[in-house]
Amino acid sequence: MRLNWQAHDTKKLHLVATAPYEYDVNDPNYVMFLTEEDMKEVWEWCAINNCGTRTSFDTFKFRTKKQITMFLLRWA
């Protein structure tokens, strides 16, 4: 599974999961929805690295621009 940030109408960015080993990720109509299990890996990484706080299912809050950069570098 891959997690990618994509632009959205109502939000600046949101996470989209894709499974490149099963589907054609070049198909612009393909989107796989995230599950709680998918988000658990992101949340655990944030906790281990003291980088942001999870505020809802797919929303994280950061204290500094450095934390945002670290997060985006890891999960881009």
NORKA-V157633 format. One record per residue. N is the residue number from 1. SS is DSSP state (H for helix, E for strand, - for the rest). PHI is phi in degrees with one decimal (NA if undefined). NEAR is the number of other C-alpha atoms within 10 Angstrom. Layout:
n/ss/phi/near
N/SS/PHI/NEAR
N/SS/PHI/NEAR
This chain:
n/ss/phi/near
1/-/NA/12
2/E/-120.3/14
3/E/-107.9/18
4/E/-130.4/14
5/E/-88.7/14
6/E/-134.7/12
7/-/-70.2/11
8/-/-142.7/10
9/-/-58.5/6
10/-/-98.5/7
11/-/-126.0/8
12/-/-65.7/9
13/-/-142.5/13
14/E/-147.2/14
15/E/-83.3/19
16/E/-128.5/16
17/E/-97.5/18
18/E/-132.7/19
19/-/-120.2/14
20/-/-64.0/11
21/-/-80.1/9
22/-/-115.0/8
23/-/-133.0/12
24/-/-81.2/12
25/-/-71.9/13
26/-/-79.0/8
27/-/-74.0/8
28/-/-65.6/7
29/-/-89.4/7
30/-/-86.1/13
31/-/-142.5/13
32/E/-110.3/13
33/-/-76.9/10
34/-/-73.9/16
35/-/-114.5/11
36/H/-60.6/9
37/H/-62.2/9
38/H/-62.2/15
39/H/-72.5/18
40/H/-60.0/12
41/H/-62.2/11
42/H/-65.7/17
43/H/-60.7/18
44/H/-63.2/12
45/H/-60.7/16
46/H/-60.8/18
47/H/-66.3/13
48/H/-63.0/8
49/-/-96.0/11
50/-/48.4/11
51/-/-127.7/21
52/-/89.0/20
53/E/-129.3/14
54/E/-79.1/17
55/E/-105.5/9
56/E/-159.5/8
57/-/-47.5/12
58/-/-127.3/16
59/E/-122.8/13
60/E/-126.6/16
61/E/-114.4/13
62/-/-121.7/15
63/-/-86.8/10
64/-/-136.1/10
65/H/-66.7/9
66/H/-61.9/11
67/H/-63.8/17
68/H/-61.3/16
69/H/-63.0/13
70/H/-58.0/15
71/H/-60.2/19
72/H/-67.3/12
73/H/-64.4/9
74/H/-74.0/10
75/H/-107.1/14
76/-/-80.3/12
